[in-house]
Amino acid sequence: MSPFLAELLGTMLLIILGDGVVANVVLSQTKGQSSGWIVITTGWALAVTVAVYAVGTFSGAHLNPAVTIGLASIGKFSWASVPLYIVAQMLGAFLGAAIVWIAYLPHWTVTENPRLKLAVFCTAPAIRNPLSNLVTEIIGTAVLVLGVLAILTPKNLNPVHGWDVGLGPALVGVIVWAIGLSLGGPTGYAINPARDLGPRIAHALLPIRGKGGSDWGYAWIPVTGPILGGLIAAFLYKAVWSAP
């Protein structure tokens, strides 16, 4: 499998399971309706774990432009491959969102609140404060990228036993779960530009009755914040964890 296809399929799988758990919780007349934040954060953690296991050996399973840019900024990934990865991630996120729309097709009509429909696709702040929301996304993504870089270092995992391959994806899922539980309250923890922007575009284009607007005024925050957070984490890791 080519890295492009791996990133596309991996991100698509991530969004199918991630947006899927949100749909199950917030849309009307589902089996999981109103089951709460713990279900959503757990679903997203498992979504990341499954997606990374699925394509990690083919592309490294970035599945997130903030991760790709962060790794490239400290020389752990080629800048020449960055555009290819980001395009694949965006396409995968859009397709994943469209598949969730199909899976829950009867539930869009019976769900009256347009904000809940939008929530299936992308994030929104609990309290709308652009600066504070941006800082939250920066912090959340910095924790993600720093956690991935630090936890998966060979000093912590023994490649001889294959622990980096066997346990790595599960540990990434744990990081995402922790971020969702601890830092997800203010903004819904996008921590991934593709995860938010691709499905937001899908929301804008798909024929969903009574869906309302796609909140484009907020859309820059879950893109800019994660990229800045990823860069901060990458340089912090390079300065501290990988220092001689």
C-alpha positions in Angstrom: 0.0 0.0 0.0 1.4 3.4 -0.9 1.7 6.0 1.9 -0.9 8.2 0.2 -3.5 5.5 0.1 -2.5 4.5 3.7 -3.0 8.0 5.0 -6.3 8.3 3.1 -7.7 5.0 4.3 -6.4 5.5 7.8 -7.9 9.0 8.2 -11.1 7.7 6.7 -11.3 4.9 9.2 -10.5 7.4 12.0 -13.4 9.6 11.0 -15.8 6.8 10.4 -15.4 5.6 14.0 -14.8 9.0 15.6 -17.6 11.0 13.9 -19.6 7.8 14.2 -19.5 7.7 18.0 -20.6 11.4 18.1 -23.5 10.6 15.8 -24.5 7.7 18.0 -24.5 10.0 21.1 -26.1 13.2 19.7 -28.5 12.2 17.0 -32.1 11.3 17.8 -33.4 7.8 18.2 -30.1 6.0 18.1 -29.2 3.2 20.4 -26.5 5.4 22.1 -28.5 8.7 22.3 -27.4 10.9 25.2 -24.9 8.4 26.5 -22.5 11.2 27.2 -18.9 12.5 27.0 -17.2 9.4 28.3 -18.6 7.4 25.4 -17.5 10.0 22.9 -13.9 10.3 24.2 -13.6 6.5 24.5 -14.9 6.1 20.9 -12.4 8.6 19.6 -9.6 6.9 21.5 -10.5 3.5 20.0 -10.9 5.1 16.6 -7.3 6.4 16.7 -6.0 3.0 17.9 -7.8 1.1 15.2 -6.7 3.5 12.5 -3.0 3.5 13.5 -2.9 -0.3 13.7 -4.5 -0.5 10.3 -2.0 1.7 8.3 0.9 2.3 10.7 3.3 0.0 8.9 2.6 1.7 5.5 2.8 5.4 6.2 3.6 5.8 9.9 -0.1 6.6 10.4 0.2 10.4 10.9 -3.6 10.8 10.1 -3.2 14.4 11.1 -1.6 17.4 9.4 -0.4 18.8 12.7 1.6 15.6 13.3 3.0 15.6 9.8 4.1 19.2 9.9 5.5 18.8 13.5 7.6 15.8 12.5 8.9 17.6 9.3 9.8 20.6 11.4 12.4 18.7 13.4 13.7 16.5 10.6 11.8 13.3 11.4 9.8 13.5 8.1 10.6 14.8 4.6 9.0 18.2 3.8 8.7 17.0 0.2 6.1 14.4 1.4 4.1 16.8 3.5 1.7 18.1 0.8 0.9 14.5 -0.3 0.1 13.4 3.2 -2.1 16.4 4.0 -4.1 15.9 0.8 -4.6 12.2 1.6 -5.7 13.1 5.2 -8.2 15.7 4.0 -9.7 13.4 1.4 -9.9 10.6 3.9 -11.6 12.8 6.5 -14.2 14.0 3.9 -14.9 10.4 2.8 -15.2 9.2 6.4 -17.7 11.9 7.2 -19.8 11.1 4.2 -19.8 7.4 5.2 -21.1 8.4 8.7 -23.8 10.5 7.1 -24.9 7.4 5.1 -24.7 5.1 8.1 -27.1 7.4 10.1 -29.2 8.5 7.2 -32.7 8.1 8.9 -31.5 10.0 12.0 -30.8 13.3 10.3 -34.4 14.0 9.6 -35.7 13.2 13.2 -32.9 15.3 14.8 -34.3 18.8 15.0 -31.3 20.7 16.5 -28.9 21.8 13.7 -26.1 22.3 16.2 -26.2 18.6 17.0 -26.0 17.7 13.3 -23.0 19.9 12.9 -21.4 18.4 16.0 -21.3 15.0 14.3 -18.9 16.5 11.7 -16.8 19.0 13.4 -16.0 20.8 16.7 -17.5 23.9 18.3 -16.5 25.8 21.5 -18.5 25.4 24.7 -17.9 29.1 25.3 -17.0 31.1 22.2 -13.8 33.0 22.9 -11.5 32.9 19.9 -8.2 33.5 21.8 -9.1 31.1 24.6 -10.3 28.5 22.1 -7.1 28.8 20.0 -5.0 28.4 23.1 -6.9 25.3 24.2 -6.4 23.7 20.7 -2.7 24.6 20.9 -2.3 22.9 24.3 -4.3 19.8 23.4 -2.4 19.2 20.2 1.0 19.9 21.9 0.1 17.2 24.4 -0.8 14.8 21.6 2.4 15.4 19.5 4.7 15.5 22.5 3.1 12.4 24.0 3.5 10.5 20.7 7.1 11.5 20.3 8.1 10.9 23.9 6.1 7.7 24.6 7.1 6.0 21.3 10.8 6.7 21.7 13.1 3.6 21.6 14.2 4.5 25.1 10.7 3.5 26.3 9.9 0.7 23.9 12.1 -2.2 23.0 12.1 -2.8 19.3 13.7 -6.2 19.8 10.5 -7.4 21.2 8.4 -5.5 18.7 6.8 -3.4 21.4 6.9 -0.3 19.2 4.7 -2.0 16.7 2.5 -4.0 19.1 1.8 -1.4 21.7 2.4 1.9 19.9 -1.1 2.4 18.4 -2.8 1.5 21.7 -0.6 4.1 23.5 -1.5 6.7 21.0 -5.2 5.9 21.7 -4.6 6.4 25.4 -3.1 9.8 24.8 -6.1 10.9 22.7 -8.4 9.5 25.4 -6.6 11.4 28.1 -6.7 14.7 26.1 -10.4 14.2 25.5 -11.2 13.6 29.1 -9.0 16.4 30.5 -8.8 19.1 27.8 -11.7 18.4 25.5 -14.3 20.4 27.4 -13.7 23.9 26.1 -13.5 23.1 22.3 -14.3 19.4 21.7 -10.6 18.8 21.1 -10.2 18.8 17.4 -6.4 18.5 17.8 -6.3 17.6 14.1 -7.0 20.0 11.2 -8.1 17.3 8.8 -10.4 15.8 11.4 -12.3 19.1 11.7 -12.0 20.7 8.2 -12.6 17.7 6.0 -15.9 16.7 7.8 -16.9 20.4 8.0 -16.7 20.6 4.2 -18.7 17.4 4.0 -21.4 19.0 6.3 -21.5 22.0 3.9 -21.9 19.9 0.8 -24.1 16.9 1.9 -27.9 17.2 1.5 -28.9 17.2 5.2 -32.3 18.6 5.9 -32.3 21.5 8.4 -28.6 21.3 9.0 -28.0 25.0 9.4 -24.6 26.7 8.7 -21.2 25.1 9.0 -19.8 27.7 11.3 -17.0 28.9 9.0 -16.2 31.8 11.3 -14.8 29.3 13.8 -13.2 26.9 11.3 -9.8 28.5 11.4 -9.3 27.7 15.1 -9.2 23.9 14.9 -6.8 24.2 11.9 -4.4 26.9 13.2 -4.4 25.8 16.8 -3.4 22.2 16.2 -0.6 23.2 13.7 0.9 25.6 16.2 0.6 23.1 19.0 2.2 20.4 16.9 5.1 22.7 16.1 5.6 23.7 19.8 5.6 20.1 20.9 8.0 19.0 18.2 10.6 21.6 19.1 10.1 21.0 22.8 10.7 17.3 22.2 13.8 18.0 20.1 15.2 20.4 22.8 14.5 18.2 25.9 13.7 14.6 25.1 16.2 14.1 22.3 18.9 16.3 23.6 22.4 14.7 23.8 
